[in-house]
Amino acid sequence: MDVNQLKQERQADLKAVYSGKVPKRVPIHLSFAFEASVSYAIDQGIVEKGKNLRNIYWEPETWYDIFDRVNNDFYSDIPLGPGAIRLPILYQILEAKSIIMGATGVMQHPEVHSLEPEEYDAFIEDPFFYMSETLMPRLYPALDTTPGRRAMVLAQAVKANADQFAVIGQMMGKIAAKYGYPAAPSGRSTAPFDYLADFLRSFTGISKDMRRYPDKVVQACDALVPLMLREGVPNPDSLPPDYRVMIPLHMGSFINEKQFEKFYWPSFKKLMDGLVAPGAGVDLFVEDNWMRHMDYLKTFNGSVKMQFEYGDPKLVKEKLSGTRHVITGFFPISLLQFGSAQEVKDKAKELIDILAPGGGYIFGFDKGLFSLEGNTIKNLHVLTDFVRDYGVYR
């Protein structure tokens, strides 16, 4: 098929899905993490022998060949790109404590905190100022210096990070044109309670604070909403067409319903309403199992794509029926590694039969694919061939 024709068909199917209409077939999204793509490229001899993930992070001149090969060898209706990548150059310049590189090269988020309980009031009064002046130097020790030096270090880190993301943008533009993918401009944000838990108070700290300082937690989450809005949509008056904001949801599965209703939901709903209002789409990664919170998720405005890790596909389909929200996820990547070809096809058929009727469904994994070990590569080809043939609306 001609590349332009393929692009038009993919674009029409995705537009139908997000507008509440039935597409010609179920779109496929194979979400490869940067780590999986690099691993595959090394196995295929695309990069120099002896290189590994730790090297490749620092060699952006190799990235196009890596992702060109991945997109050539595996079928997806959405580009196989680096995904929600964290580039180490930013964190190493800042000497980060919040994001560090593990022994294998994977960027990890350890249990750290920067905000002390007695500092809630100062933070709530002006969260941007307090983070800039007090909290960031604790998380990023290279900023714990004189104001002039701090500005220079921050400018260096931001510039280096922006330069590498510019390489990614140019690379993915070429790949989209070559393989017939629709343009997919995107941003990223964080639910306020998740941000408070992950980077300011830590999992342990926020678990205590909900009991000891409940009102402060609520006020801190509300104070974070404008910052999280600005992160997701920096220029609400000039959004690119089809712009979407990725938000990974973290803490919701670790708290009970009363805590969710009091601490998590109000600020999260404000963030979601603020992102959708200027026309942005939102892609949620619903980490772990959120089935007990489905009555909240179904109330979002607009068309929100939700990638579910665990839970009951039938319940999700029932709860989101009648909305314009889009379901994806649920297919276990562990089955690709350890399952047979028949088991892979059977699971894909089960999910399509449940989630595809009436539209509003993109076939996808339960989480990003980090490893291609075991049967994964062979089963990926079996999977995409089956979904393309079976996922047709008749």
C-alpha positions in Angstrom: 0.0 0.0 0.0 1.2 3.5 -0.8 2.6 5.3 2.3 0.3 8.3 1.9 -2.7 6.1 1.6 -1.7 4.1 4.7 -1.3 7.4 6.6 -4.7 8.6 5.5 -6.3 5.3 6.6 -4.6 5.3 10.0 -5.5 8.9 10.5 -9.2 8.2 9.6 -9.3 5.2 12.0 -7.7 7.2 14.9 -10.0 10.2 14.3 -13.0 7.9 14.3 -11.9 6.3 17.6 -11.4 9.6 19.4 -14.6 11.1 18.0 -16.8 8.3 19.2 -17.3 6.7 15.8 -16.6 3.2 14.6 -13.3 2.9 12.5 -12.7 0.5 9.7 -10.5 -1.6 12.0 -9.0 -1.6 15.5 -5.8 0.6 15.5 -2.7 -1.1 16.9 -0.3 0.6 19.3 2.8 -1.4 20.2 4.4 0.8 22.9 8.1 0.0 22.8 10.2 1.6 25.6 13.6 3.1 24.6 15.3 0.1 26.3 13.5 -2.5 24.2 14.3 -0.7 20.9 18.0 -0.4 21.9 18.1 -4.1 22.9 16.6 -5.1 19.5 19.0 -2.9 17.6 22.0 -4.4 19.4 20.7 -7.9 18.6 20.2 -7.0 15.0 23.7 -5.5 14.6 22.4 -2.0 14.0 24.8 -0.4 16.5 28.5 -1.1 17.0 29.3 -4.4 18.7 30.0 -4.0 22.4 27.6 -1.0 22.9 24.9 -1.1 25.4 22.0 1.1 26.7 24.4 3.2 28.9 26.4 4.1 25.8 23.5 4.6 23.4 21.9 7.3 25.7 24.9 9.5 24.9 25.0 8.8 21.2 22.0 10.5 19.6 23.6 10.1 16.2 22.7 6.3 16.4 19.0 6.9 17.4 17.6 7.2 13.9 19.0 3.9 12.7 17.7 2.2 15.8 14.1 3.4 15.5 14.1 3.1 11.7 14.8 -0.6 12.1 12.2 -1.1 14.8 9.5 0.6 12.8 10.5 -1.3 9.7 10.4 -4.7 11.4 7.2 -4.4 13.6 3.8 -3.2 12.6 2.0 -0.5 14.6 -0.5 2.3 13.6 1.2 4.7 16.1 4.9 5.3 15.8 7.3 3.1 17.6 9.3 5.8 19.3 11.3 6.3 22.5 8.1 6.8 24.5 8.2 8.5 27.9 12.0 8.7 27.9 14.1 10.3 30.6 17.4 11.4 29.1 20.3 11.0 31.6 22.1 14.2 30.4 19.6 16.4 32.2 19.8 14.5 35.5 23.6 14.1 35.4 24.2 17.8 34.9 21.9 18.5 37.8 23.4 15.7 39.9 19.9 14.4 40.5 18.8 12.4 43.5 15.2 12.0 42.2 16.0 10.2 38.9 19.2 8.0 38.7 20.6 5.5 36.3 20.6 1.9 37.4 23.4 -0.6 36.8 21.7 -1.7 33.5 21.3 1.9 32.3 17.6 2.1 33.1 16.6 5.5 34.5 14.9 4.9 37.9 13.0 6.9 40.5 14.2 6.1 44.1 12.2 6.8 47.2 13.3 10.4 48.0 11.6 13.5 49.5 12.4 17.2 49.4 9.5 18.9 51.3 9.4 18.6 55.1 6.0 18.5 56.8 6.6 21.8 58.6 7.1 23.5 55.2 3.7 22.8 53.8 2.4 26.4 54.5 5.3 28.1 52.7 4.9 25.7 49.8 1.2 26.3 49.5 1.6 30.0 49.6 3.8 30.0 46.4 4.7 26.5 45.2 6.7 27.6 42.2 8.9 30.0 44.2 9.4 27.4 47.0 10.3 24.6 44.6 12.7 26.8 42.7 14.5 28.3 45.8 14.3 25.5 48.3 13.2 22.1 47.0 15.0 21.8 43.6 18.4 22.3 45.2 17.6 19.4 47.5 16.6 17.1 44.7 19.3 18.4 42.3 22.5 19.3 44.4 24.2 21.0 41.4 21.6 23.8 42.0 22.6 24.2 45.6 24.9 27.1 44.9 24.9 30.9 44.4 21.9 32.3 42.4 24.2 33.2 39.4 25.8 29.8 39.3 22.4 28.1 39.7 21.0 29.9 36.7 24.0 28.9 34.6 23.7 25.2 35.6 20.0 25.1 35.0 20.3 26.8 31.6 23.0 24.3 30.7 20.9 21.3 31.7 17.7 22.6 30.0 19.6 23.4 26.8 21.3 19.9 26.7 18.0 18.2 27.3 16.2 20.3 24.7 18.9 19.6 22.1 18.5 15.8 22.5 14.7 16.0 22.4 15.1 18.1 19.2 17.0 15.1 17.7 14.1 12.8 18.8 11.5 15.2 17.2 13.4 15.3 13.9 14.0 11.6 13.9 10.4 10.7 14.5 9.3 13.2 11.9 11.4 11.3 9.3 10.1 8.0 10.5 6.5 9.1 10.4 6.9 10.3 6.8 8.7 7.1 5.8 6.2 4.6 7.3 3.0 6.5 7.0 2.2 7.5 10.5 -0.1 10.5 11.3 1.5 13.4 13.1 1.3 13.0 16.9 2.4 16.1 18.9 2.4 15.4 22.6 3.2 16.7 26.0 3.3 15.3 29.5 1.9 16.2 32.9 1.4 14.6 36.4 -1.6 14.3 38.7 -1.1 16.8 41.6 -1.3 14.1 44.3 1.2 11.9 42.4 3.6 14.8 42.0 3.4 15.6 45.7 3.9 11.9 46.6 6.6 11.1 44.0 8.9 14.1 44.2 8.1 16.2 47.3 7.0 14.0 50.2 7.7 10.4 48.9 5.4 7.4 49.2 6.2 7.0 52.9 5.8 10.7 53.7 2.4 11.2 52.0 1.1 8.0 53.6 1.7 9.6 57.0 0.6 13.1 55.9 -2.9 12.0 54.9 -3.5 11.2 58.6 -1.4 13.8 60.3 -1.9 16.9 58.0 -5.0 16.1 55.8 -5.9 19.7 55.2 -2.3 20.6 54.2 -2.2 17.7 51.7 -5.5 18.9 50.0 -4.3 22.5 49.9 -0.9 21.5 48.4 -2.5 19.4 45.7 -4.7 22.4 44.8 -1.7 24.7 44.7 0.0 22.3 42.2 -2.8 22.3 39.7 -1.7 25.5 37.8 1.9 24.2 37.5 0.7 20.8 36.2 -1.5 22.5 33.7 1.4 24.6 32.5 3.5 21.5 32.2 0.9 19.7 30.1 -0.2 22.7 27.9 2.4 25.4 27.9 0.6 27.5 25.2 -3.2 26.8 25.5 -4.0 29.5 22.9 -1.9 27.8 20.2 -2.3 24.1 20.5 -1.1 21.9 17.6 -3.8 19.8 15.9 -4.4 16.5 17.6 -2.2 17.5 20.6 -2.3 14.9 23.4 -0.9 15.0 27.0 0.4 11.8 28.6 -0.2 11.4 32.4 0.9 8.2 34.2 -1.4 7.6 37.2 0.5 6.2 40.2 -0.9 6.6 43.8 -4.6 5.9 43.1 -4.3 2.1 43.5 -2.5 2.4 46.8 -5.1 4.4 48.6 -8.7 3.5 49.7 -11.8 5.1 48.2 -12.3 7.7 51.0 -8.7 8.8 50.6 -9.0 8.9 46.8 -12.2 11.0 47.1 -10.6 13.5 49.5 -7.0 13.7 48.4 -6.5 12.5 44.9 -9.7 13.2 42.9 -10.5 17.0 43.4 -7.1 18.3 42.1 -6.9 15.6 39.4 -10.3 16.5 38.1 -9.4 20.2 38.0 -6.2 19.3 36.0 -8.1 17.2 33.6 -10.8 19.8 33.0 -8.1 22.4 32.5 -6.2 20.3 29.9 -9.3 19.4 27.9 -10.8 22.9 27.9 -8.4 24.4 25.2 -8.8 21.2 23.1 -6.0 18.9 24.3 -6.5 15.2 24.3 -5.3 13.3 27.4 -3.7 9.8 27.5 -3.8 8.2 30.9 -1.6 5.3 31.9 -3.8 3.7 34.6 -1.1 1.9 36.5 -2.0 -1.2 38.6 -5.7 -1.8 39.3 -8.2 1.1 39.4 -11.4 -0.9 39.0 -12.8 0.6 42.3 -12.3 4.1 40.9 -14.0 3.5 37.5 -17.1 5.6 38.5 -14.7 8.6 38.8 -12.8 8.0 35.5 -15.9 7.8 33.4 -16.9 11.4 34.3 -14.1 13.1 32.5 -15.0 15.6 29.8 -13.8 15.2 26.2 -12.2 12.0 24.8 -9.7 10.6 27.2 -7.6 7.5 26.3 -7.0 5.2 29.2 -4.4 2.5 29.1 -5.3 -0.1 31.7 -2.6 -2.3 33.3 -4.8 -4.7 35.3 -8.5 -5.1 36.0 -11.7 -6.3 34.3 -12.1 -5.4 30.7 -15.8 -6.1 30.8 -16.3 -3.7 33.7 -14.3 -1.0 32.0 -16.3 -1.4 28.7 -19.5 -1.2 30.7 -18.5 1.8 32.7 -17.2 3.8 29.7 -20.1 2.9 27.4 -21.9 6.0 26.2 -18.8 8.2 26.6 -16.2 9.2 24.0 -13.4 7.8 26.1 -11.0 5.3 24.5 -9.8 2.1 26.0 -6.5 0.5 25.5 -4.1 -1.8 27.4 -4.9 -5.0 29.2 -2.8 -7.3 26.8 -0.1 -8.8 29.1 3.4 -8.3 27.8 4.4 -11.3 29.9 2.4 -13.5 27.5 4.6 -12.3 24.7 7.6 -13.6 26.5 6.4 -16.8 27.9 3.2 -17.7 25.9 2.7 -19.8 22.8 1.5 -18.3 19.5 -1.9 -19.7 20.0 -2.2 -18.3 23.6 -1.2 -14.9 22.2 -3.9 -15.0 19.5 -6.5 -16.3 22.0 -5.9 -13.5 24.4 -6.0 -10.9 21.6 -9.3 -12.3 20.4 -10.7 -12.2 23.9 -9.9 -8.5 24.3 -11.1 -7.5 20.9 -14.4 -9.3 21.4 -14.9 -7.5 24.7 -13.6 -4.0 23.9 -13.9 -3.4 20.2 -17.7 -3.4 19.7 -19.0 0.1 19.1 -15.6 1.6 18.7 -13.6 3.4 21.3 -10.8 0.9 21.4 -7.1 0.8 20.4 -5.3 -2.5 20.8 -2.3 -2.1 23.2 -0.2 -3.6 25.9 -0.8 -3.5 29.7 2.4 -1.5 30.0 5.4 -0.4 27.9 7.5 -3.2 26.5 11.0 -3.0 28.1 12.4 -6.4 27.1 12.3 -8.6 24.0 13.5 -11.7 25.7 12.0 -15.2 25.3 9.3 -15.6 22.6 8.6 -11.9 22.5 9.9 -11.1 19.0 8.3 -14.1 17.4 5.0 -13.5 19.2 4.9 -9.8 18.3 4.7 -10.7 14.6 2.0 -13.3 15.4 0.1 -10.7 17.4 0.1 -7.9 14.9 -0.8 -10.2 12.0 -3.7 -11.5 13.9 -5.0 -8.2 15.2 -4.9 -6.6 11.7 -6.8 -9.5 10.2 -9.3 -10.1 13.1 -9.8 -6.5 14.3 -11.9 -5.5 11.3 -15.3 -4.0 11.8 -17.7 -6.0 9.6 
